[in-house]
Amino acid sequence: MTQKGPARAAPTNLRKETRDWLTEKTIPTVREIARDLENAGEDVRDLIEAIDELEMLLRDGPRRNGFVRR
């Protein structure tokens, strides 16, 4: 039996302003928070992975089958 990746929500058409805000404001801010948490000794691997996945979705969009591109 083949393993499938995690299921994702159906594609959402984001407005350009929303996509730009996420790319230019939200993601850099969350990366900075993750860096501070990591410097404080916290494990931020899952957070960084989620940020990377969001960035990938904003850049490439989800696949037609609903799974994230890798």
N, CA and C atoms as an extended XYZ file, in Angstrom:
210
Properties=species:S:1:pos:R:3:atomname:S:1:resname:S:1:resid:I:1 pbc="F F F"
N         0.845       -1.176        0.000 N   MET     1
C         0.000        0.000        0.000 CA  MET     1
C         0.895        1.246        0.000 C   MET     1
N         0.605        2.158       -0.868 N   THR     2
C         1.424        3.372       -0.945 CA  THR     2
C         0.966        4.367        0.098 C   THR     2
N         1.920        5.100        0.629 N   GLN     3
C         1.578        6.128        1.592 CA  GLN     3
C         1.335        7.433        0.864 C   GLN     3
N         0.312        8.117        1.291 N   LYS     4
C         0.007        9.429        0.723 CA  LYS     4
C         0.507       10.490        1.685 C   LYS     4
N         0.734       11.665        1.140 N   GLY     5
C         1.108       12.795        1.979 CA  GLY     5
C        -0.105       13.269        2.756 C   GLY     5
N         0.089       14.212        3.641 N   PRO     6
C        -1.042       14.722        4.424 CA  PRO     6
C        -2.037       15.448        3.528 C   PRO     6
N        -3.312       15.226        3.780 N   ALA     7
C        -4.359       15.873        2.991 CA  ALA     7
C        -4.362       17.368        3.289 C   ALA     7
N        -4.663       18.141        2.319 N   ARG     8
C        -4.712       19.597        2.469 CA  ARG     8
C        -6.080       20.107        2.045 C   ARG     8
N        -6.392       21.278        2.503 N   ALA     9
C        -7.655       21.906        2.136 CA  ALA     9
C        -7.666       22.233        0.654 C   ALA     9
N        -8.851       22.407        0.140 N   ALA    10
C        -9.001       22.772       -1.268 CA  ALA    10
C        -8.311       24.108       -1.523 C   ALA    10
N        -7.836       24.314       -2.749 N   PRO    11
C        -7.158       25.572       -3.067 CA  PRO    11
C        -8.050       26.777       -2.798 C   PRO    11
N        -7.435       27.817       -2.318 N   THR    12
C        -8.141       29.062       -2.069 CA  THR    12
C        -7.508       30.135       -2.926 C   THR    12
N        -8.319       30.893       -3.579 N   ASN    13
C        -7.799       32.006       -4.368 CA  ASN    13
C        -7.628       33.205       -3.451 C   ASN    13
N        -6.383       33.473       -3.115 N   LEU    14
C        -6.091       34.613       -2.257 CA  LEU    14
C        -5.962       35.877       -3.099 C   LEU    14
N        -6.416       36.955       -2.534 N   ARG    15
C        -6.211       38.228       -3.207 CA  ARG    15
C        -4.718       38.534       -3.223 C   ARG    15
N        -4.303       39.302       -4.204 N   LYS    16
C        -2.889       39.666       -4.312 CA  LYS    16
C        -2.415       40.371       -3.048 C   LYS    16
N        -3.261       41.235       -2.486 N   GLU    17
C        -2.884       41.957       -1.272 CA  GLU    17
C        -2.639       40.997       -0.110 C   GLU    17
N        -3.469       39.973       -0.009 N   THR    18
C        -3.313       38.991        1.061 CA  THR    18
C        -2.036       38.201        0.874 C   THR    18
N        -1.799       37.754       -0.345 N   ARG    19
C        -0.590       36.995       -0.655 CA  ARG    19
C         0.657       37.841       -0.372 C   ARG    19
N         0.636       39.100       -0.786 N   ASP    20
C         1.774       39.997       -0.542 CA  ASP    20
C         1.992       40.225        0.954 C   ASP    20
N         0.898       40.425        1.699 N   TRP    21
C         1.010       40.664        3.139 CA  TRP    21
C         1.651       39.456        3.825 C   TRP    21
N         1.177       38.256        3.471 N   LEU    22
C         1.748       37.044        4.060 CA  LEU    22
C         3.228       36.917        3.722 C   LEU    22
N         3.574       37.171        2.475 N   THR    23
C         4.947       37.011        2.008 CA  THR    23
C         5.882       38.069        2.589 C   THR    23
N         5.421       39.304        2.651 N   GLU    24
C         6.300       40.406        3.037 CA  GLU    24
C         6.267       40.750        4.519 C   GLU    24
N         5.182       40.442        5.201 N   LYS    25
C         5.048       40.835        6.615 CA  LYS    25
C         4.977       39.641        7.557 C   LYS    25
N         3.990       38.781        7.344 N   THR    26
C         3.718       37.715        8.302 CA  THR    26
C         4.845       36.694        8.380 C   THR    26
N         5.265       36.167        7.241 N   ILE    27
C         6.287       35.122        7.247 CA  ILE    27
C         7.608       35.622        7.838 C   ILE    27
N         8.112       36.787        7.441 N   PRO    28
C         9.359       37.259        8.075 CA  PRO    28
C         9.211       37.472        9.585 C   PRO    28
N         8.044       37.951       10.031 N   THR    29
C         7.825       38.161       11.461 CA  THR    29
C         7.827       36.837       12.208 C   THR    29
N         7.157       35.834       11.657 N   VAL    30
C         7.111       34.526       12.313 CA  VAL    30
C         8.495       33.879       12.295 C   VAL    30
N         9.256       34.065       11.228 N   ARG    31
C        10.633       33.534       11.198 CA  ARG    31
C        11.487       34.187       12.293 C   ARG    31
N        11.291       35.474       12.504 N   GLU    32
C        12.029       36.179       13.549 CA  GLU    32
C        11.652       35.651       14.941 C   GLU    32
N        10.365       35.409       15.139 N   ILE    33
C         9.904       34.840       16.406 CA  ILE    33
C        10.505       33.445       16.602 C   ILE    33
N        10.509       32.642       15.533 N   ALA    34
C        11.091       31.299       15.620 CA  ALA    34
C        12.570       31.375       15.968 C   ALA    34
N        13.277       32.322       15.388 N   ARG    35
C        14.711       32.493       15.682 CA  ARG    35
C        14.910       32.848       17.162 C   ARG    35
N        14.058       33.751       17.682 N   ASP    36
C        14.154       34.120       19.103 CA  ASP    36
C        13.857       32.921       20.001 C   ASP    36
N        12.838       32.150       19.647 N   LEU    37
C        12.498       30.957       20.426 CA  LEU    37
C        13.636       29.936       20.392 C   LEU    37
N        14.234       29.771       19.222 N   GLU    38
C        15.346       28.832       19.094 CA  GLU    38
C        16.537       29.287       19.935 C   GLU    38
N        16.798       30.579       19.935 N   ASN    39
C        17.895       31.122       20.753 CA  ASN    39
C        17.619       30.935       22.245 C   ASN    39
N        16.327       30.850       22.598 N   ALA    40
C        15.947       30.630       23.997 CA  ALA    40
C        15.917       29.142       24.345 C   ALA    40
N        16.276       28.286       23.378 N   GLY    41
C        16.370       26.863       23.645 CA  GLY    41
C        15.152       26.045       23.266 C   GLY    41
N        14.184       26.654       22.617 N   GLU    42
C        12.977       25.927       22.219 CA  GLU    42
C        13.206       25.167       20.918 C   GLU    42
N        12.477       24.076       20.757 N   ASP    43
C        12.519       23.287       19.521 CA  ASP    43
C        11.513       23.898       18.547 C   ASP    43
N        11.995       24.453       17.463 N   VAL    44
C        11.122       25.159       16.519 CA  VAL    44
C        11.071       24.472       15.152 C   VAL    44
N        11.507       23.213       15.082 N   ARG    45
C        11.536       22.523       13.790 CA  ARG    45
C        10.159       22.462       13.138 C   ARG    45
N         9.122       22.139       13.924 N   ASP    46
C         7.769       22.059       13.357 CA  ASP    46
C         7.290       23.425       12.873 C   ASP    46
N         7.620       24.458       13.630 N   LEU    47
C         7.225       25.810       13.236 CA  LEU    47
C         7.911       26.208       11.937 C   LEU    47
N         9.200       25.956       11.824 N   ILE    48
C         9.943       26.293       10.605 CA  ILE    48
C         9.391       25.502        9.424 C   ILE    48
N         9.079       24.234        9.645 N   GLU    49
C         8.511       23.405        8.576 CA  GLU    49
C         7.162       23.972        8.107 C   GLU    49
N         6.344       24.424        9.053 N   ALA    50
C         5.044       25.005        8.697 CA  ALA    50
C         5.218       26.318        7.930 C   ALA    50
N         6.178       27.117        8.324 N   ILE    51
C         6.453       28.378        7.620 CA  ILE    51
C         6.916       28.078        6.196 C   ILE    51
N         7.813       27.114        6.058 N   ASP    52
C         8.308       26.742        4.730 CA  ASP    52
C         7.165       26.238        3.847 C   ASP    52
N         6.271       25.458        4.446 N   GLU    53
C         5.132       24.931        3.691 CA  GLU    53
C         4.200       26.062        3.247 C   GLU    53
N         3.953       27.019        4.129 N   LEU    54
C         3.118       28.167        3.765 CA  LEU    54
C         3.761       28.951        2.634 C   LEU    54
N         5.059       29.166        2.726 N   GLU    55
C         5.780       29.874        1.668 CA  GLU    55
C         5.663       29.142        0.333 C   GLU    55
N         5.785       27.822        0.388 N   MET    56
C         5.694       27.017       -0.822 CA  MET    56
C         4.283       27.110       -1.420 C   MET    56
N         3.271       27.062       -0.560 N   LEU    57
C         1.899       27.174       -1.047 CA  LEU    57
C         1.636       28.536       -1.683 C   LEU    57
N         2.172       29.574       -1.074 N   LEU    58
C         1.989       30.913       -1.634 CA  LEU    58
C         2.698       31.055       -2.970 C   LEU    58
N         3.852       30.416       -3.082 N   ARG    59
C         4.632       30.511       -4.307 CA  ARG    59
C         4.060       29.621       -5.412 C   ARG    59
N         3.781       28.356       -5.072 N   ASP    60
C         3.428       27.361       -6.087 CA  ASP    60
C         1.955       26.987       -6.107 C   ASP    60
N         1.264       27.181       -5.015 N   GLY    61
C        -0.113       26.715       -4.906 CA  GLY    61
C        -0.149       25.227       -4.632 C   GLY    61
N        -1.281       24.727       -4.154 N   PRO    62
C        -1.383       23.290       -3.877 CA  PRO    62
C        -1.485       22.490       -5.164 C   PRO    62
N        -1.209       21.208       -5.083 N   ARG    63
C        -1.396       20.325       -6.231 CA  ARG    63
C        -2.879       20.110       -6.469 C   ARG    63
N        -3.189       19.599       -7.620 N   ARG    64
C        -4.577       19.314       -7.932 CA  ARG    64
C        -5.170       18.239       -7.035 C   ARG    64
N        -4.343       17.294       -6.573 N   ASN    65
C        -4.860       16.221       -5.733 CA  ASN    65
C        -4.993       16.636       -4.273 C   ASN    65
N        -4.694       17.886       -3.950 N   GLY    66
C        -4.857       18.388       -2.601 CA  GLY    66
C        -3.657       18.211       -1.704 C   GLY    66
N        -2.560       17.648       -2.216 N   PHE    67
C        -1.374       17.457       -1.406 CA  PHE    67
C        -0.359       18.543       -1.702 C   PHE    67
N         0.471       18.811       -0.732 N   VAL    68
C         1.494       19.842       -0.890 CA  VAL    68
C         2.588       19.333       -1.805 C   VAL    68
N         3.084       20.207       -2.668 N   ARG    69
C         4.218       19.850       -3.540 CA  ARG    69
C         5.459       19.716       -2.688 C   ARG    69
N         6.302       18.787       -3.002 N   ARG    70
C         7.585       18.627       -2.304 CA  ARG    70
C         8.671       18.485       -3.320 C   ARG    70
